[in-house]
Amino acid sequence: MIKEISQSEETFGPPARPVGNGNNTQDSQLSWILATICDKAADSLENPSECLSTEDTVHDQCCFSLDVKAMYPSLDPKETSDICAREVVRSGVFFTAINWEEMALFLVLNGQQDEISKECLPSTKYNSGPAPSITTAEAIGPITRKPEDSKFNTPVCLPSEDEKREIMFRVVRYGILMVMRSHTYKWNKEY
């Protein structure tokens, strides 16, 4: 006999998957972009201890706890973002089709442009009023925009290879920091 379980009945057993689902978050696009960058960098590193799937874990016949409830909230956002950004740059992966002006704009709007050559950063056109921030219409609007409508001057030059590595490091580091600080974790109906 098959018993139907109504939604009001409590289910038994340990909480199960999904482990993480971030499809409906305010930072899901940024999170996806950063995960893609970090994943490509991780793929390029030769690390024999990386387990890419449950099958890899089982094949190695090791037994340990994957305590999701404690793992994600226990990660220090600053330390984690520093490690990820450092590993992305260290991987030596060459990312094509990067809009370095947009990456530099992200840094400028978030106050993360220190020690980067001003010639490869967009500068504000106007000195009066509040400084543009990440919530400015230009930042949350369409990617393609007319230069005459922009609040920013185009950078004087493209960044050098060293400056590109520094920009990538800072974008990944600050992006991951932003995402981790805004996440709320839900496990077994508890936040």
C-alpha positions as CSV (number, residue, x, y, z in Angstrom):
1,M,0.0,0.0,0.0
2,I,1.3,3.4,-0.9
3,K,0.7,6.2,1.5
4,E,0.3,9.7,0.2
5,I,2.1,12.3,2.3
6,S,0.4,15.7,2.6
7,Q,2.4,18.9,2.9
8,S,1.3,19.3,6.5
9,E,2.9,16.0,7.5
10,E,6.5,16.2,8.7
11,T,9.0,14.2,6.8
12,F,11.7,12.2,8.5
13,G,15.4,11.7,7.9
14,P,18.3,14.1,7.5
15,P,17.9,17.2,5.3
16,A,18.9,16.5,1.7
17,R,19.7,18.3,-1.5
18,P,19.7,20.8,-3.0
19,V,22.8,22.0,-1.3
20,G,22.8,25.4,-2.8
21,N,20.4,27.2,-5.1
22,G,21.2,30.8,-5.9
23,N,19.0,31.3,-8.9
24,N,16.8,34.0,-7.3
25,T,19.3,36.3,-5.7
26,Q,20.0,39.9,-6.3
27,D,23.6,39.1,-7.0
28,S,23.1,35.9,-9.1
29,Q,24.6,37.4,-12.3
30,L,27.7,38.6,-10.5
31,S,27.9,35.3,-8.7
32,W,27.6,33.4,-12.0
33,I,30.3,35.5,-13.7
34,L,32.7,35.0,-10.8
35,A,32.0,31.3,-10.5
36,T,32.7,31.0,-14.3
37,I,36.0,32.8,-13.9
38,C,37.1,30.8,-10.8
39,D,36.0,27.5,-12.4
40,K,38.1,28.2,-15.6
41,A,41.1,29.1,-13.4
42,A,40.7,26.0,-11.2
43,D,40.5,23.8,-14.3
44,S,43.9,25.0,-15.4
45,L,45.6,24.2,-12.1
46,E,47.0,20.7,-11.7
47,N,45.6,19.6,-8.4
48,P,45.3,15.8,-7.8
49,S,43.3,16.3,-4.7
50,E,40.4,18.2,-6.3
51,C,37.2,16.2,-6.4
52,L,34.9,17.4,-9.2
53,S,32.0,15.1,-8.4
54,T,30.5,12.6,-6.0
55,E,31.9,9.8,-8.2
56,D,35.4,11.2,-7.8
57,T,35.0,11.3,-4.1
58,V,33.6,7.7,-3.9
59,H,36.3,6.4,-6.3
60,D,39.1,7.6,-4.0
61,Q,37.4,5.7,-1.2
62,C,37.9,8.4,1.4
63,C,35.4,9.1,4.1
64,F,34.9,12.5,5.5
65,S,32.1,14.9,6.4
66,L,30.8,17.4,3.9
67,D,29.1,19.6,6.5
68,V,27.4,22.1,4.3
69,K,25.5,23.6,7.2
70,A,28.7,24.8,8.9
71,M,31.0,25.0,5.9
72,Y,29.7,28.0,3.9
73,P,28.9,30.2,6.9
74,S,32.3,29.4,8.4
75,L,34.2,30.7,5.3
76,D,35.8,34.1,6.1
77,P,34.7,36.3,3.2
78,K,37.9,38.4,3.1
79,E,40.2,35.4,3.3
80,T,38.2,33.4,0.8
81,S,38.0,36.3,-1.7
82,D,41.8,36.9,-1.4
83,I,42.6,33.2,-2.0
84,C,40.2,33.0,-5.0
85,A,41.5,36.2,-6.6
86,R,45.1,35.2,-6.1
87,E,44.5,31.7,-7.6
88,V,42.7,33.2,-10.7
89,V,45.7,35.4,-11.4
90,R,48.2,32.7,-10.6
91,S,46.5,30.3,-13.0
92,G,47.7,32.3,-15.9
93,V,44.4,31.7,-17.8
94,F,44.0,34.2,-20.6
95,F,40.4,35.4,-20.7
96,T,39.3,36.7,-24.1
97,A,36.5,39.2,-24.8
98,I,37.0,41.1,-21.5
99,N,35.9,44.7,-21.6
100,W,38.7,46.2,-19.5
101,E,36.9,49.5,-19.4
102,E,33.9,47.9,-17.7
103,M,36.1,46.0,-15.3
104,A,37.9,49.3,-14.4
105,L,34.5,51.1,-14.1
106,F,33.4,48.4,-11.6
107,L,36.5,49.1,-9.5
108,V,36.0,52.9,-9.7
109,L,32.3,52.7,-8.7
110,N,33.2,50.5,-5.7
111,G,36.2,52.6,-4.6
112,Q,38.7,49.8,-5.4
113,Q,41.0,51.6,-7.9
114,D,43.9,52.6,-5.6
115,E,47.3,51.8,-6.9
116,I,46.1,51.3,-10.5
117,S,47.3,53.7,-13.1
118,K,44.7,56.5,-13.6
119,E,45.4,56.4,-17.4
120,C,43.6,53.0,-17.7
121,L,40.7,54.0,-15.4
122,P,37.5,55.9,-16.4
123,S,37.4,59.3,-14.8
124,T,34.2,61.2,-13.9
125,K,33.2,64.0,-16.3
126,Y,31.6,66.1,-13.6
127,N,33.1,67.4,-10.3
128,S,29.8,68.6,-8.8
129,G,27.2,66.5,-7.0
130,P,27.7,63.1,-5.4
131,A,30.3,60.8,-6.9
132,P,28.7,58.1,-9.0
133,S,28.3,54.7,-7.3
134,I,27.4,51.2,-8.2
135,T,23.7,52.2,-8.1
136,T,24.1,54.9,-10.8
137,A,21.8,54.5,-13.8
138,E,24.9,53.9,-16.0
139,A,26.0,51.0,-13.9
140,I,22.7,49.3,-13.7
141,G,21.6,50.2,-17.2
142,P,22.5,48.5,-20.5
143,I,26.1,47.6,-21.2
144,T,26.1,49.4,-24.5
145,R,25.7,53.1,-24.1
146,K,26.5,56.2,-26.0
147,P,29.8,57.8,-24.9
148,E,28.2,61.3,-24.9
149,D,25.6,60.1,-22.4
150,S,28.2,58.6,-20.0
151,K,29.1,60.2,-16.7
152,F,32.7,59.0,-17.3
153,N,35.6,59.8,-19.6
154,T,37.0,57.0,-21.6
155,P,40.4,55.8,-20.2
156,V,43.4,57.3,-21.8
157,C,44.9,53.9,-22.6
158,L,44.3,50.2,-22.3
159,P,45.9,48.6,-19.2
160,S,49.3,46.9,-19.6
161,E,49.5,43.1,-19.0
162,D,50.5,43.7,-15.3
163,E,47.6,46.2,-14.9
164,K,45.2,43.7,-16.4
165,R,46.3,41.1,-13.8
166,E,45.8,43.7,-11.1
167,I,42.4,44.7,-12.4
168,M,41.3,41.0,-12.6
169,F,42.6,40.3,-9.1
170,R,40.7,43.3,-7.7
171,V,37.5,42.6,-9.6
172,V,37.4,38.9,-8.5
173,R,38.4,39.7,-4.9
174,Y,35.9,42.5,-4.4
175,G,33.2,40.7,-6.4
176,I,33.5,37.6,-4.3
177,L,33.6,39.7,-1.1
178,M,30.4,41.4,-2.1
179,V,28.6,38.2,-3.0
180,M,29.7,36.4,0.2
181,R,28.7,39.3,2.4
182,S,25.2,39.4,0.9
183,H,24.4,35.7,1.0
184,T,21.9,34.2,3.4
185,Y,22.2,30.4,3.8
186,K,19.2,28.2,4.4
187,W,19.6,24.7,5.7
188,N,16.8,22.4,7.0
189,K,14.3,25.4,7.0
190,E,16.7,27.5,9.1
191,Y,18.4,30.7,8.0
